[in-house]
Structure formats: structure tokens, C-alpha cells
């Protein structure tokens, strides 16, 4: 297993935009940040074990799981940010909307099973679910400005888990008194309000991906997109971010590089800016789901709650 690093990222002199990888997927254009074959070969044994692979094993689905849309393109992947259930008792996983792109299916629920989703480390077990919604990026290379999310309806037989390789999600972040998400109907519940990012705020994200587990202060929350020094890399899109509960332990070698806290958002992109690491807030996702469901009841993912299963 490669050595995990925990550090606050120093300011960089140059920022960059993630390069995209294009691959056809059943009528979609799959738009992902790619990785090299050597990086793929370095995937940890722990991730494969956690995937639930193996004859007779229950299929667990959890935050931080890498997902693909075709078994023959394992290097075109994204990551699950949170799993749970919606108001209609469907099992749901959330990832980044910019991972897929196709105007015929964008911006509407997709009840047809046209796009299966697989655990990248265990394709032999078959699809873990199907794509039900994604927001069209509207020309952006890093996803829609405030609604960069994807909804996956998971198979009824999968077992939901709040425990990812590094992060245990303890519910959905609520920010009493916070600024409402730009996607929120009025009045906005606490789950649709944003973390503060002013100088007197010390809100931090803890994130998990190919770089292990990292944390960093939220320096900007404009439009419900968090900028943070917590780093990620291509393929981590859609991956989990939790809020560091003040006084709780930071991930370290002493605790096995683990952290626990409420789900705060998903990895969005490396974009122009300082810091360059950006995350779509959970508030933006939940607010858009509620607004869409108010207009058309039955929306996949509406009323999403993180699973309490260990």
C-alpha cells in the first residue's frame, strides 16, 4: 500500500484546469479526468477488499468507491461521494454530474436502465446500479456551476455502508444560520445552508481519494462551491468530503488515517483559482433535489439521507 500523506497544501504559483478524457458510453460522451495505467496498477489492496469482492460476499457500496460505466474502460472512472436512501426508500449513490454528458438524457430523471454503473474494483459482480440523473455541464469543462451532481439508483440487493476507506459519514451537514444555497427554495432548511468561509471561520473539509485522506480550510463558499486546500486528482470527481467537527480527531497514523463527520459535499474539479481544489456542497445538491421534486414529485434522490449502516 502506498504511503498516505496528511498535510495542509502550500499555496501554488500556478494553477491548472483538469484535462478531460473522452470515451463513448452507450450514446453518452463520458467526460472524465483520466489516470495512467501505472496509476491504475497502483490501486490499493484495501480498496479491493472493501469493495466486497469475492464469491458469496455481500456487495457493499460506500463513499470513496471508484465507479466506471463500461467494464472495458477501467481507467475512465469517477468516485462515489455519499450513499443512502431517498424519500421514496430507494437506495441512492451521489457522484459528480460532469462524469457523463449527453443532452438527450441530461436534466431529467432517467427511469430506463440505459446506463449501468460498476464498482471499478469488482466488475465481475455486475452493475451496482443505474444512472438516474445528471446535470448538463452547459459548456463547462468542470461541470455546471452549482448543480454538478449525478444520481445513481443502486440495486436493491446491495448493502449500504457509511464507512468508506477513510471517511465515516455521520449524516448530512446542517449549518444553522448559514447562507442558503443558491438552489434552495425559501425557506431553506439547515441542510441547504452553506459553511462560512470568512477570515473568522475555521471550517475545514476532510476528503478522501487517490491521494489518501487530506484536509484543508474552506476559503470560499461562493454559490455553494467550496474552495479548499484539501487536494484531489483526476478520477476523484464525485468523491466524498466531510466537515471536520471541531475538537474531533484529524486523520493520522495514530487512528489509521480515519475521520468521521457529516457529509459536506463532493469533489468537483481542479480549476483556475487559489486554492484550486473545488467541491460542490451537499447543500447545493440537496436544495436542487428538493426544488426539482417540488415541481415534479418522485425525483430520484429527493430527500436524500446518508445511510446509518456501519
Buried (B, 14 or more C-beta within 10 A) or exposed (E): EEEBEBEEBEEEEEEEEBEBBEBEBEEBEBBBBBBEEEBBEEBBEEBBEBBBBEEEEEBBBBBBBBBBBBEEBBBBBBBBBBBBBBBBEBBBBBBBBBBBBBEEBBBBBBEEEBBBBBBBBBBEBEBBBBBBBBBBBEEEBBBBBBBBBBBBBBBEEBBBBBBBBBBBBBBBBBBEEBBBBBBBBEEBBBBBBBBBBEEEEEBBBBBBBBBBBBBBBBBBBEBBBBBBBBBBBBBBBBBBBBBBBEEEEBBEEEEEBBBBBBBBBBBBBBBEEEBBBBBBBBBBBBBBBBBBBEEEEEBBBBBBBBBEEE
